[in-house]
Amino acid sequence: MYYREDLLSSLPDYEETKQKIKKSITWGDLIKLNNDLYRESNSLFVFPADDYEGLMCMFVELMGSQGKSLIEDNNLQLSTSEARLALQLMVDMVNKYKVVPKDVVNFRENESYNEFLTNNGVFLRGWPALLIDHYEFVKEHQIADKIKMAPTPHFEDGQAVSVFGGWNLMISKFSQHIDESLIFIKYLLSEEAQNILHKEGGYLPSNKLIYEYEPNEELQRYKQLMDSGIHRPFLENYTKISDIIAYYLNKAINNEISVDKALRDAENKIRDEKIEIK
């Protein structure tokens, strides 16, 4: 999570609040800050909630914060109190507490970043490349040193977790250049290439040696987050399952259907299409 340190500095208990944020603030305490800051804007917190995988990342994190996985023992966990609480929070932040812009239902990463930066958002659920991808804007408005990183918030009785993102590298069995492709992939995994990808593109290194030997405060913060990180399910049909769930999550956040109906319809749709979970 990113946050604007300068926008929080007006709080009378700022130092105490900052320490909470650095360790992972609770969702309840984060929502209360909207009143403490006397904000007219509803961009206290911004997250991408369009019908796509980025919304699933948030949902999986919220379930993981409660110690629950999306799939356990080859069974979907959508008919659980943890799934309901996760989705209800996202719905309430938009429609009840109004600390999140209604437009997030149409936001993917870039739109949510733009909202956070241009409308003085206080908190943002984002990925590591924010300051690199939007370098010119951040530089022009002189806010680079005002944007800080912190663990994602957590539920009162839960813990902070961060979902892993990223891309995998594979070689097609139909490739006519398998040996050359393998050499290239091995290079991309080297310390040299991983450092370039991190410094120039904002990608987090997948080579553990870099975290051990690189005296970089930012990387060490990410290393701590990875210690409590979680993966989305390793399933052959995950993309199909994710597409269905994200569709209904988005409808609930958009206040078109209830939380229970969204989760029930998602589960029924997956069952009706006979998508295997194993």
ABEGO torsion letter per residue (X at the ends): XBBBAAAAAABAAAAAAAAAAAAEBBAAAAAAAAAAAGBABAAABBBBABBBAAAAAAAAAAAAAAGBBABBGGBBAAABAAAAAAAAAAAAAAAAAGABBAAAAABBAAAAAAAAAAAGBABBBBBAAAAAAAAAAAAAAGAAAABBBBBBBBBAABBBBBBBBEBBBBBBAABABAAAAAAAAAAAABAAAAAAAAAAAGBBBABAAAAAABBBAAAAAAAAAAAABBBBBBBAAAAAAAAAAAAAAAAAAAGABBAAAAAAAAAAAAAAAGBBBX
